[in-house]
Amino acid sequence: MKKILLLVILFSSTKLFSQNPGDNIFNTNQLVHEIKIIFPFNSWYDTLTKYYQYTSQTDSSIYLMATSLEFDGVVYDSVGCKFKGNSSYNNPSQKKSWKLDFEEFKENNEVDNLKQLNLNNGFKDPSMMREKLCLDFMEYYGIPAPRCDYANVYVNGSLWGFYMLVEEVDKTFCKTHFGDKKGNLFKGDPHGDLRWKGATASQYYGDYELKTNEDLNDWSDLIWLLDNINNSSTAEYNDSLDASFNSSSYIKSWATNILFSNLDSYVGSGHNYYVYHNANSNRFEFINWDVNEAFGVFLNGNQLTGMTTLPMNYIPTQGNRPLNTKMIANSVYWNEYQNFICNVTNDYFNPTYMNPIIDSLYNRIKTYYYSDLKKLFPSNQFDANISSTQANALGLKPFVQERYDYLSQQLSSFNCTPLVSSVQNVEENSIEIFPNPVSEKLLITGCKLNTEIRICDLSGKEILQIKSNSVNFQLSTMNWESGVYLLQAGSKTSKIIKL
């Protein structure tokens, strides 16, 4: 009896340990959250507008303090609020995008251990689903990107609007995804095309923003990365780049933005991303950001009709994208890139899998969208954008079908190395794994003896294959690289995140 009690305590404590910031918001069955903001005066909108204009002129950041903010029934006081965005702000509607900073005026004032949250207005998306669908795809494949839900937002007692609720990329995000928050986090804005301009840091100040360790202002690591991207010889390109950059993770990001024709990103406009220097691995990680113009909304000089036939090796005509250009010319990277697209079009990015997801999401949010009196598109365009082009935004389902058909044609001569697909919870043998995400040791419980267990990464490379010799046993994960792995037991698989 004592052993059973000890095991229960062990399981409980590891589950608590494995809980990540924001899981109680984004990793539950609750899709639409409720946010109630109270300002101490009625002219709050004019004040936020003036703060935004001043911020734009001075490159500063000014928040208006809400006396209270209620998030899903929990009340927080002294929360910082401001309008955000560029194009999303300049739409003529009152419905601007927001950033909420719970620690701007009060320390340790976090919501589920998150310091900031974003409210995005979907200014070019009649469906109000593009950002959610693309970010959910990235989460499924373990690609570093913020999570996304929705929120009904009330201000001073009145419904203000229906928004996408998006996680912030900050130190908390980096700690969760990479197990480290001490490194430099650079945002690739406004012109982060990763070109080499020389070894002087000031040459890059107008292209990137340093978001952490600002007082030190040390850009030498970014220069090191850019040097390896641009100046490594062809013969040693893999070794040089991989020494400073998680290239396998980036290839999945690159492929995803091409899949979704999301050209307001590095692959097109050359911005809307972060790179983070992970102090543990001494390599940079690529983080996706601001995917609201996925499904071909941002044309980047192309025609709308060309968004479904965007080639896999797309490089913008008026642009220099050295990272993608060099990876296309490298047979190892190019093969890995094609293999990922080949597998995900079979597994996820196809009408059979995605159409039911689109239908389900539409049905879950439509009542909220209809009730939003400040929505940027009328309800009939919201309804129709699932199946037809509305306001220069391609229909979601036709986009998936046409994109799938085109990419399948491009890949017709390419033989995929199969990935383990259809990720599910492992029910066979009642197997459970703790903690997840994992740092050093993975505890596997509930196995039948001689159950064959196989672990591989998302490229299909096998990391480990064993047969269980007991009901409960441990695996060391210390030598695994950070990323997502799949554990297969019998016919079932489960996703493991290694910090």
Summary of the structure (lengths in Angstrom):
residues: 499
radius of gyration: 23.1
end to end distance: 34.2
largest distance: 70.4
contacts: 1626
relative contact order: 0.11
helix: 34%
strand: 23%
